[in-house]
Amino acid sequence: MKKIILAAIIAASAGTAAFATGTVSSAIAVEVNRLVPGADLSNLTASQAGRLHLLFVNPDNQSAGDNIAGQIKVILGAQ
């Protein structure tokens, strides 16, 4: 239930304009840094920002067996 609420908050706070500039909402940035300490979000591409947004907004990406930290690392490594 917490994940659904978090996803709703993130979805409400993140607009599509942020993707065009390659930034993510502060809520997503907090979650990324919680899961991948020291993650560099300073030079995201629009594609990376969009993929991070979808990772946290889509509850299908957050089931018990999913490696969210690993997915974040893959997204951040794809520059």
Secondary structure, 3 states (H helix, E strand, C coil): CHHHHHHHHHHHHCCHHHHHHCCCCHHHHHHHHHHCCCCCCCCCCHHHHHHHHHHHHCHHHHCCCCCHHHHHHHHHHCC
